[in-house]
Amino acid sequence: MGKDLLAYVTVLKERETEGIDLVDPGKQGKAEYQKQIQEILSVENAPLGKWPSRFMHAFMQQTAINLAIGKGCSELYAENGNIFSVNGPPGTGKTTLLKEIVVSNIIERAILLSEYKNPEDAFEEHDFLRGEEPGNAYSKYTRHWYSLKNDEINRYSMLVTSCNNAAVENISKELPKKMTGDLSPLDGDPEELRGALAEVGRLFEPEESDVIETTCQGGKGSEKIQYRDIYFTKYAQELLDDTEVWGLVAAPLGRRSNLNQFYQKVLYPLGWDFYGKKETAPNRLPSYQKARKQFLRQLEIVREMQSALGKAGALSKRKAEAKASAARIEMESGRAIAEAEHNIKKGRAVLSELEKAKEQICANMLACKKAAEQAGTMRQSKREELSGVREKRKRALEKELEKRNSVSGIQKLFQKSKYKAAMKLAEEYGREAGELEAVISDLESELELLNQNAEEALTLSRQAEREYQSHRSETARYAQWISSEEEKAADHRKKIFQAQREAEMARKEYESEISQYTGAGRMDERVVIDESFVEKLLSKDIRTSTDAQVANPWFTQRYNREREKLFGYAMRMNKEFVVSSNHCRDNFVTLSHYWGLRIGDENERILFHQEDKELMVPALFQTLFLLVPVLSSTFASVGRLLKDITQPGVIGTLVVDEAGQAQPQMALGALYRSRRAVIVGDPKQVEPVVTDDLILLRKAYQDPTLKPYKKKTLSVQAFADGLNRFGTYLDNGTEYPEWVGCPLLVHRRCISPMYDISNEISYNGIMKQQTRPPKPEKAARFIYEKSQWINVKGEEKGNKNHFVEAQARKVCELLEIAFSKNPEPGIYIISPFTTVVAGIRKYIDQYCKENTGRTRINSRYILDHDQKKIGTVHTFQGKEADEVIFLLGCDPGEGAKGAVRWVNRNIVNVAATRAKFRLYVIGDEDAWKESACISAAKNIIDTFAIKEIKSILEQDLPEEERREALLKASAGLPSVTAFSTAEVEYEGDAVDYSIDTSGLIQGLNEEFLTTELTSSQLGKFGFDSGKALDQLSGRVRDNLLLGMKLYFLLEPVYRVNPGFDASCCAILFCKAMELRMKDCFLKSLQELFPEFKIRGMGKGRGTVALKDAKYEELTLGAFGVILRNHRAELGRRMQAAGNPQYDENWWRAFEARLQDCANRRNQCCHSGLFSWMDHLRLLADLFRVDKTKGRDPKIGGILFESAVGMGLSGSEQV
């Protein structure tokens, strides 16, 4: 853990590694995502056991469980270190997750323990070093302490910590709780499944156990009591003061009082009951061996089933890998084939050109060759000719010489004629030789030219030969290249075929394997991870993705029952291991001495030397974990509890619950002492409380590296999330979304709108709702039929006291209803502020005293401090109730604005999700409209039923299902009490109402933005086109448009629920009418009758002149008073302006119609049901001709007739 601890401390340093997004895997892609979840959710990587429950875990729950226990040994599992975080939004099953980690650890430890036929063989004996008894012992009865030989066993101990006392208590109480309800079959479950659930139930139901134990709770001499036992059941009942528990699977330690309770209720009676004599423990050995044998037999069954189920998973993985491999090969080989075919095409084109050039190149080569041969022949002929001439010349010269030498000197003297004839002949031969010399010269010149021609011809011939050979080589090379590319393409086609064949074989093998489960009974049906499942999981359709998210791939009901049985047998063997070992007994006695809860041999407190404490205390706690698998403590106490454990890694698994509330440094000591940590929490709920001294310390940070550590919202959860590679991103209102570790998504606590509030304002809509509605008989006992915002105005106390007495009065109204239906209603009253909590407690107490004998409220019940029914949001995290009153306090004054801004989305999220079935928000909308998160919550409450009705009507549902859905949804339509309403007195005691519809318009505009009204629908309200609507002012048009759209949406609801409250639609028309009258009459009446007095609003404005009247003081009632007092003059003015039809009688009829409209508006805006028929009458006043008997003239709808007001001041013709 050392490396992980360093990473934890330095986590705020920027890291470059990308996380693996388990919710939106856009970056890794679907194929890689499928591969990842197949690896994570492989059956072999899941716990061998299961906490008994009829229900499967959700997809992300099982993902978190598998990653948390870290059994996987693949590269993917190696991504994380030893600190793993889980983000659990409200109601998503954090406790369920912890139960599965507990089961996994217990079974893995049981496997190691089962290696010992005798439990005593598991321990190694150690002497004390500094005791004063013989052998340096501290007691003659416990001369040694013992550690486990196999340290791997200690890997599976569990310590749960939190800074939240309630969270620690919840875990300690939740784990030992009886499981009867969780194992109840559902309607429609087959007998085989019912029988299997009952069989598991008997393993954990003390009343059905065949193991009888005897206890002497009071010690020696006390009465012996026999009881049926599962796992030290009696001790658990006594420790937790609860008979509805099955075993001592968890215990709260930490503070001194808890240690004392644990000793008195567990360790002390354990010594008497199971270790009374030295031979008592060894006598249990046969029971241990029997339990061991039973456990090992069941382990074999589970492993065989795991292997069988794992086969399908492995085949699915192989199928996906083969498909991915085939796709990869198709892509890679496809590219290679395309390249080869391109090359072949290119090569063939070149080859074609080469073939075309071949004939010419060949002809050229032959011509050149022939020319060279001819040149050679001519040169040879010339050479021969030259040689002949030279030979002739040579002979002529020889003959000349011969003739000249044929006459001797004597003959020259004596035979002169002969000499002359010889010389003459010699001269002829010389002349001939001379002539031949000239011929030779000519022939040599000719030969030189022929030589040159022959060489050139030979060069050309050789060049042509080379070109020819080069062409042949090039042709052969391209032919070879084409052949090679054809082979390459063929090889790649073969590769593709082989890959496709292997993918097909893998598919068939997988489908063959799972076909045996297709149509299997409830016990063997399963969900498989394949492409189809991933598509559903990532679908944008909420129902489709929710169905996938609630599934638990690969697991079957049959396999789960066997896993649950294995857990039962593991607990039985674990118990027998402990009670069969005197070494365990000795360590328990020494631990009791160490805690100072058991006196020594001389009735004194034994004080251990520090050296002995540091050596023995780790082993003592490790033995204690054998007895109680899960120990818990708050961070405030854990340091004191483990102070003498100075070695790292003594504890196996540390679980930090509600980690979002804990400051990062709180967990350091516990992390150091642990081998693995599972951090569970939610940064979107209550944030850490930072003390003043820490604030000052953080302000002192100057180093830029420490700047990120100054944030007040830093938590253990945030630090662990930073280390977790598995998670998702959540929007936090900045450019940089927040990374959270492994989120749980399926919400099973709240119905709408509480679920919607939480999901929309805190979780980006990633949660999936799977909450069952309350049964009708339960719902009948709730205060109201629906969740709602109840708008109550009033003044706060002031001076930072945000309590509003008028809102407290409304709370008591609600409590009167609650207690009239249920003497002990499941209800919380929650507020963001301590002053409001103090105020409401005091008000309820005073109210009950003043109404003694009349009130139904049980003040003792609702104000009980131990039961905690009233408190701030921060004190209710981790709790839930059927109904919640969220009491906001505050008024619109300046003194409350800071408090309004202080309430953030985390507070709203926690408050809303405490309510399982009903949320009643009591507050002043005018005060809270500045709060984005409260406004968002109000919009959701006001509009969720309308949106649900729209969704129902858009679906193709069977008639009866549609009818039931509309009935149910219409019950949630908002009442008029949800909206801010101003009350204005306008004449005598008459009151006018003005309602604020801006929130409703804002909340629904996006939903109805794309919905266009048809010409027929517009015509029903008297508009011939959309352009006619555009003639109206923007605010009038906005209210009318939404009102008309809601009318057509709710019209089908009336057919199935004639008595539903239509006020949410009617108020839009009322507001449109009020605004329309002001648009048409305000300016002209102020000009015509500036001094006329009307009733004002607020202090000092009893009556005001019309010219000085504020916009909001001109109500429908005020307009009626003005018109009634001036109708004669108005008639005269209109007649003078050329509009005689608008005489005094017309104005009387108009004023009467306006009064009808105002009366219906007041009926609508006053609390109470405003039916659809009332709504239709209101619409008739606004849009239809008046058909009231005796009222003449018959004027049209008031919304249209009011246009006459625009012509008053200018006296123009209307």
Secondary structure, 3 states (H helix, E strand, C coil): CHHHHHHHHCCCCCCCCCCEECCCCCCCCHHHHHHHHHHHCCHHHCCCCCCCCCCCCCHHHHHHHHHHHCCCCCCCHHHCCCEEEEECCCCCCHHHHHHHHHHHHHHHHHHHHCCCCCHHHHEEEEECCCCCEHHHECCCCCCEEEEECCHHHHHHCEEEEECCHHHHHHHHHHCCECCCCCCCCCCCCCHHHHHHHHHHHHHHCHHHCCCEEEECCCCCCCCCEEEECCECHHHHHHHHCCCCECECCEEECCCHHHHHHHHHHHHHHHHHHHCCCCCHHHHCHHHHHHHHHHHHHHHHHHHHHHHHHHHHHHHHHHHHHHHHHHHHHHHHHHHHHHHHHHHHHHHHHHHHHHHHHHHHHHHHHHHHHHHHHHHHHHHHHHHHHHHHHHHHHHHHHHHHHHHHHCCCHHHHHHCHHHHHHHHHHHHHHHHHHHHHHHHHHHHHHHHHHHHHHHHHHHHHHHHHHHHHHHHHHHHHHHHHHHHHHHHHHHHHHHHHHHHHHHHHHHHHHHHHHHHCCCCCCCCCCCCCCCHHHHHHHCCCCHHHHHHHHCCCCCCCHHHHHHHHHHHHHHHHHHHHHHHCCHHHHHHHHHHHHHCCCCCCCCCCCCCCCHHHHHHHHHHHHHHHHHHCCEEEEEHHHHHHHCCCCCCCCCEEEEEECCHHHCCHHHHHHHHHCEEEEEEEECCCCCCCCCCHHHHHHHHCCCCHHHHHHHCCCCCHHHHHHHHCCEEEEECCCCCCCEEEECECCEECCCCCCHHHHHHHHHCCCCCEECCCCCCHHHHCCCCCCCCEEEECCCCEEECCEEEEHHHHHHHHHHHHHHHHHCCCCCEEEEECCHHHHHHHHHHHHHHHHHCCCCCCCCHHHHCCCCCCCEEEHHHCCCCCEEEEEEECCCCCCHHHHHHHHHCCHHHHHHHHCCEEEEEEEEECHHHHCCCHHHHHHHHHHHHHHHHHHHHHHHCCCCHHHHHHHHHHHHCCCCCHHHCCEEEEEEECCEEEEEECCHHHHHHHHHHHCCCCCCHHHHHHCCCCCHHHHHCCCHHHHHHHHHHHHHHHHHHHHHHHCCCCCCHHHHHHHHHHHHHHHHHHHHHHHHHHCCCCEEECCCCCCCEEEHHHCCHHHCCHHHHHHHHHHHHHHHHHHHHHCCCCCCCHHHHHHHHHHHHHHHHHHHHHHCCCCCCHHHHHHHHHHHHCCCCCCCCCCCCCCHHHHHHHHHHCCCCCCC
